[in-house]
């Protein structure tokens, strides 16, 4: 792992931070389930939640169990071994970066939830409508940069509470392959594009974004 954070990396960090603290209202000692914990936003969310004293349950594939534990996850649910749609754990907060949770999943497992990723606009709209009807606290947002949050992230990075995991790099000539890899939703941390220029090589983030969910 490293501490390189490009423009897109900052967007992922802001999304993770604001999902947990601004919209999820996570408090020290609370429990949080992070669905999609090994991806771009998810692997940051695990680290930030631990930095704020939460008990973290990470949802990922079996191959990423050791990875999310190394990030600090207290418990892991391997979705290829146990269906998250039948998981009977109970948490203060549900963070869904993967986008595949139903309204019943949020209600069954959590006291409140935050939608970061979604499968379709129809799915997200349905979740929010059901939340309003039943008055279940379910939030969806677009991250917005502000000085306070950027300073918070800078302190977390400085104190090594957050590290970036860069799984793969692709040449600009491999953009279709990079997009296919990201859309397959099997990323572990972040994916970067390497753009060659006359002056040298510049890395531009192309990590997993909720628009690919």
N, C-alpha and C positions, 0 to 999 in steps of 0.2 A: 504494500500500500504506500501511497505517497500523499503529498499535500498540494499538488498542482490543482488549481481550480480556475477554469476558464469561464467565459461568459455564460455558457449553458450550465456549467457546474454550479455557478452562483444561483441560477434560476431553480435548479433542483434543490439546493440547500435551503433557499427561501421557502420553497413549497413544503419541504419537510418540516422546517421550523414553524411556519405559520399553521400548518395542519395540526401539529401537536399543541402548540401554545396559544395561538390567536383564536383558532376556531375549535380546537379540541379541548381547550382549557385544562390541559394536563397539569396535575399537581404532584408534588413529591410524594412518593409512597403509593401512588395509584397504579393500577394494572392497565396495560395497553396491548391490544393484539394488532400487529402490523401485517396485513395481507399483501404479499408481494414484497417481502422484506429483503430480497437479495438484489433487487433492481436499482436503478439510478436514484429515485426518490426514497425507496424503501431502505436501502443500506445506510443512507444518511439519517433516516427517521429512527432506526434502531439505535444509532450512536447518540443522537440528540436526546432521545427519551431516557437512555441510561445516564447521560450527563445531568439530567434533571431529576434523577432519583426514582424513576419509574421501574416497575417490574414488567419486563418485555417478553411477550410471546410472539415469536416470528413464524410466519407461514411461508414456506418455500418448498422446493422439490428436495428429494432425498440427497441429491448430489451437492446441494448447497447447505446442508446442515452444519458442517464444520465451519463454513464461511460465516454464517450468521452468528454462530456461537462465538467465533473470534471477534465479531463486532460488539459482542456483549449481551446477546440474547440470553435470557434466563431459561426459557423453554422454547421448543420448536415443534411445530405441527407440519409434518411432511405431507403435502396434499396428495402425493401419489401413493401414500400409504393409508391416509385417513381423509375422508371427504370433509372439507371445511363446511359443507352444507349440512353435516350431521354432527359437527363438533359441539360438545356440550360444555365447553369452558365458559366462564362468565368474567367479564372485564368492565372496567370503568369506561374505557374508550376503545373504539374500533377505528383504525385507520386503514382504508381500503385503497391501495395504489394499483391493485391488479384489475379491479373493475368488475369482478364476477360475482360479488355478493348480492343476494336478494334482500328485499326489505325484511323478510322473515329471519334472515341470517343476522342482520343488525339487531333486531328486537330480541332474538333468542340469546345472543351472546353479550350484548353491550348495553350500557346505560345511555350512551350517546355515540354518535359516529360522524366521521368526516369522509366524504367522497373525494378522492384524489384522481383515480382513474375510473373510466366507465367504458362499457362495451359499445353502446350506441347512445345517441341523444335521447331516443325513446326510453331506454333503460334508465338513464339518469333522471329524466323528467318524471317517470313513474315512481322512482324512489323518493324524490323530493315531495311529490304530491301525497304519497302515502304517509310520509313523515309529518306533513302539515295536518293531514286529516286526523291522525292519531296523536299528534302533539309529541312525537318522538323527536328528540334533538338530533337532527341530521343536517350537516352543513356541506355545502359545495362552494368552491371559491377559485379564483385565479390569483396567484401570488403577485403581490405588489411590493416593489423595493421601497424601503424606508431606512433612514439613518440608524434608528435604534436596532432594528433586526440585523442590518449589515454589521454593526459594531458587535452585536452578540455573537454572530457567526465568526467574526474575526477573532474574538477572544477564545471561542471554542477551538478554532483551528490552531491558534497560537499555543494553547494549553494542551494540544494533542488529544482533545476529546473527540475530534472528527478527523478521519483520514479518508482520502479518496482511493477507491480501488478501480484501477483502469484495466479492464479485462482484455480488450482488443483494440488494435489500431488498424485503420484501413487507409489506403491511398485514395486520393480524390478520384482515381480511375475506377475504384471499386465501390462507388456510391450505391449502385443497385444491391450489391451483396451486403453492404452495411445496413441498408434499410430493411432488407429481408431478415437479417439477423435480429435487428431491433424489434421488428414487428412480430417475430416468433415469440417474443416475451420470455426469452431464456437468458437474458443478460445477467451477469454477476457484477454489480457495480455499474461502471460506465464504459461507453464505447467512444473512441475518438477518431476523427478524420485527420489525416496529415496532408496538408496542402504544400506543394513545392513551389518555391518562388525563386526569382533570380537572386534575392538577398539571402536565401537560405530556406529553412523549413519552419513552418508555422503550424502549431497544433490548434485546431478549432474543435470545440466540443460538439459531439453528436450523440450525446447520451440518451437513454430511454426517456421519452417524454410521454405525458398523459394523452397526447393526441394519437399516439400509436397504440393505446390500450384498447 
